[in-house]
Amino acid sequence: MTIPAGVAVAVLLALNLTAFLAQAWDKRLARTNAKSRTPERTLLLLGLPLAAPGMLLGMRTFRHKTQKRSFQFKAGLVVIANLLVAGLLGWLAMRNLLVLELALY
Protein backbone atom coordinates (compact mmCIF):
# COMPACT_ATOMS: atom_id res chain seq x y z
CA MET A 1 0.00 0.00 0.00
CA THR A 2 1.43 3.35 -1.02
CA ILE A 3 0.31 6.54 0.67
CA PRO A 4 1.50 10.00 -0.40
CA ALA A 5 3.44 11.47 2.54
CA GLY A 6 1.65 14.80 2.16
CA VAL A 7 -1.70 13.10 2.57
CA ALA A 8 -0.50 11.19 5.64
CA VAL A 9 0.80 14.39 7.25
CA ALA A 10 -2.40 16.30 6.43
CA VAL A 11 -4.57 13.55 7.93
CA LEU A 12 -2.45 13.39 11.10
CA LEU A 13 -2.57 17.16 11.49
CA ALA A 14 -6.35 17.21 11.02
CA LEU A 15 -6.86 14.41 13.56
CA ASN A 16 -4.62 16.06 16.15
CA LEU A 17 -6.22 19.47 15.60
CA THR A 18 -9.66 17.93 16.08
CA ALA A 19 -8.61 16.26 19.35
CA PHE A 20 -7.02 19.53 20.53
CA LEU A 21 -10.08 21.64 19.67
CA ALA A 22 -12.43 19.15 21.34
CA GLN A 23 -10.56 19.73 24.62
CA ALA A 24 -10.87 23.50 24.14
CA TRP A 25 -14.58 23.28 23.37
CA ASP A 26 -15.36 21.07 26.36
CA LYS A 27 -13.35 23.33 28.66
CA ARG A 28 -15.37 26.29 27.40
CA LEU A 29 -18.59 24.43 28.10
CA ALA A 30 -17.33 23.48 31.57
CA ARG A 31 -16.60 27.12 32.43
CA THR A 32 -20.12 28.17 31.48
CA ASN A 33 -21.71 25.29 33.44
CA ALA A 34 -23.38 24.08 30.26
CA LYS A 35 -25.85 21.26 30.70
CA SER A 36 -24.64 19.51 27.57
CA ARG A 37 -20.94 18.65 27.52
CA THR A 38 -18.71 16.53 25.34
CA PRO A 39 -18.72 13.00 26.78
CA GLU A 40 -15.35 11.80 28.12
CA ARG A 41 -15.63 8.80 25.84
CA THR A 42 -15.72 11.11 22.81
CA LEU A 43 -12.69 13.09 24.02
CA LEU A 44 -10.77 9.84 24.45
CA LEU A 45 -11.89 8.32 21.14
CA LEU A 46 -10.75 11.44 19.30
CA GLY A 47 -7.23 10.71 20.59
CA LEU A 48 -7.18 7.13 19.33
CA PRO A 49 -6.37 7.50 15.62
CA LEU A 50 -2.79 8.65 16.30
CA ALA A 51 -4.07 11.91 17.79
CA ALA A 52 -2.90 11.47 21.38
CA PRO A 53 -0.43 14.37 21.01
CA GLY A 54 -3.28 16.74 20.12
CA MET A 55 -5.42 15.41 22.96
CA LEU A 56 -2.61 15.76 25.52
CA LEU A 57 -1.63 19.21 24.27
CA GLY A 58 -5.25 20.31 24.60
CA MET A 59 -5.44 18.92 28.13
CA ARG A 60 -2.31 20.81 29.16
CA THR A 61 -3.01 24.03 27.27
CA PHE A 62 -6.54 24.44 28.60
CA ARG A 63 -5.92 22.69 31.94
CA HIS A 64 -8.79 20.42 31.09
CA LYS A 65 -9.35 17.06 32.80
CA THR A 66 -5.93 17.35 34.46
CA GLN A 67 -7.27 16.78 37.98
CA LYS A 68 -9.52 13.86 37.15
CA ARG A 69 -7.41 10.75 37.77
CA SER A 70 -9.75 8.33 36.01
CA PHE A 71 -9.58 10.41 32.83
CA GLN A 72 -5.80 10.69 33.09
CA PHE A 73 -5.54 6.92 33.41
CA LYS A 74 -7.71 6.42 30.33
CA ALA A 75 -5.70 9.07 28.45
CA GLY A 76 -2.58 7.07 29.30
CA LEU A 77 -4.21 4.02 27.72
CA VAL A 78 -4.91 6.10 24.60
CA VAL A 79 -1.21 7.05 24.47
CA ILE A 80 -0.22 3.38 24.76
CA ALA A 81 -2.68 2.49 21.96
CA ASN A 82 -1.16 5.26 19.81
CA LEU A 83 2.33 3.87 20.41
CA LEU A 84 1.18 0.37 19.46
CA VAL A 85 -0.42 1.64 16.23
CA ALA A 86 2.68 3.68 15.40
CA GLY A 87 4.81 0.59 16.05
CA LEU A 88 2.59 -1.50 13.79
CA LEU A 89 2.82 1.10 11.02
CA GLY A 90 6.60 1.15 11.43
CA TRP A 91 6.73 -2.63 11.25
CA LEU A 92 4.60 -2.61 8.09
CA ALA A 93 6.88 0.03 6.57
CA MET A 94 9.99 -2.03 7.38
CA ARG A 95 8.44 -4.98 5.56
CA ASN A 96 7.54 -2.73 2.59
CA LEU A 97 3.86 -3.46 3.17
CA LEU A 98 3.27 0.25 3.73
CA VAL A 99 5.15 2.84 1.71
CA LEU A 100 5.03 6.60 2.18
CA GLU A 101 5.52 8.19 -1.19
CA LEU A 102 7.62 11.35 -0.93
CA ALA A 103 6.54 13.50 -3.81
CA LEU A 104 6.45 17.20 -4.47
CA TYR A 105 3.06 18.36 -5.63
C-alpha positions as CSV (number, residue, x, y, z in Angstrom):
1,M,0.0,0.0,0.0
2,T,1.4,3.4,-1.0
3,I,0.3,6.5,0.7
4,P,1.5,10.0,-0.4
5,A,3.4,11.5,2.5
6,G,1.7,14.8,2.2
7,V,-1.7,13.1,2.6
8,A,-0.5,11.2,5.6
9,V,0.8,14.4,7.2
10,A,-2.4,16.3,6.4
11,V,-4.6,13.6,7.9
12,L,-2.5,13.4,11.1
13,L,-2.6,17.2,11.5
14,A,-6.4,17.2,11.0
15,L,-6.9,14.4,13.6
16,N,-4.6,16.1,16.1
17,L,-6.2,19.5,15.6
18,T,-9.7,17.9,16.1
19,A,-8.6,16.3,19.4
20,F,-7.0,19.5,20.5
21,L,-10.1,21.6,19.7
22,A,-12.4,19.1,21.3
23,Q,-10.6,19.7,24.6
24,A,-10.9,23.5,24.1
25,W,-14.6,23.3,23.4
26,D,-15.4,21.1,26.4
27,K,-13.4,23.3,28.7
28,R,-15.4,26.3,27.4
29,L,-18.6,24.4,28.1
30,A,-17.3,23.5,31.6
31,R,-16.6,27.1,32.4
32,T,-20.1,28.2,31.5
33,N,-21.7,25.3,33.4
34,A,-23.4,24.1,30.3
35,K,-25.9,21.3,30.7
36,S,-24.6,19.5,27.6
37,R,-20.9,18.6,27.5
38,T,-18.7,16.5,25.3
39,P,-18.7,13.0,26.8
40,E,-15.4,11.8,28.1
41,R,-15.6,8.8,25.8
42,T,-15.7,11.1,22.8
43,L,-12.7,13.1,24.0
44,L,-10.8,9.8,24.4
45,L,-11.9,8.3,21.1
46,L,-10.7,11.4,19.3
47,G,-7.2,10.7,20.6
48,L,-7.2,7.1,19.3
49,P,-6.4,7.5,15.6
50,L,-2.8,8.6,16.3
51,A,-4.1,11.9,17.8
52,A,-2.9,11.5,21.4
53,P,-0.4,14.4,21.0
54,G,-3.3,16.7,20.1
55,M,-5.4,15.4,23.0
56,L,-2.6,15.8,25.5
57,L,-1.6,19.2,24.3
58,G,-5.3,20.3,24.6
59,M,-5.4,18.9,28.1
60,R,-2.3,20.8,29.2
61,T,-3.0,24.0,27.3
62,F,-6.5,24.4,28.6
63,R,-5.9,22.7,31.9
64,H,-8.8,20.4,31.1
65,K,-9.3,17.1,32.8
66,T,-5.9,17.3,34.5
67,Q,-7.3,16.8,38.0
68,K,-9.5,13.9,37.2
69,R,-7.4,10.7,37.8
70,S,-9.8,8.3,36.0
71,F,-9.6,10.4,32.8
72,Q,-5.8,10.7,33.1
73,F,-5.5,6.9,33.4
74,K,-7.7,6.4,30.3
75,A,-5.7,9.1,28.4
76,G,-2.6,7.1,29.3
77,L,-4.2,4.0,27.7
78,V,-4.9,6.1,24.6
79,V,-1.2,7.0,24.5
80,I,-0.2,3.4,24.8
81,A,-2.7,2.5,22.0
82,N,-1.2,5.3,19.8
83,L,2.3,3.9,20.4
84,L,1.2,0.4,19.5
85,V,-0.4,1.6,16.2
86,A,2.7,3.7,15.4
87,G,4.8,0.6,16.0
88,L,2.6,-1.5,13.8
89,L,2.8,1.1,11.0
90,G,6.6,1.2,11.4
91,W,6.7,-2.6,11.3
92,L,4.6,-2.6,8.1
93,A,6.9,0.0,6.6
94,M,10.0,-2.0,7.4
95,R,8.4,-5.0,5.6
96,N,7.5,-2.7,2.6
97,L,3.9,-3.5,3.2
98,L,3.3,0.2,3.7
99,V,5.1,2.8,1.7
100,L,5.0,6.6,2.2
101,E,5.5,8.2,-1.2
102,L,7.6,11.3,-0.9
103,A,6.5,13.5,-3.8
104,L,6.5,17.2,-4.5
105,Y,3.1,18.4,-5.6
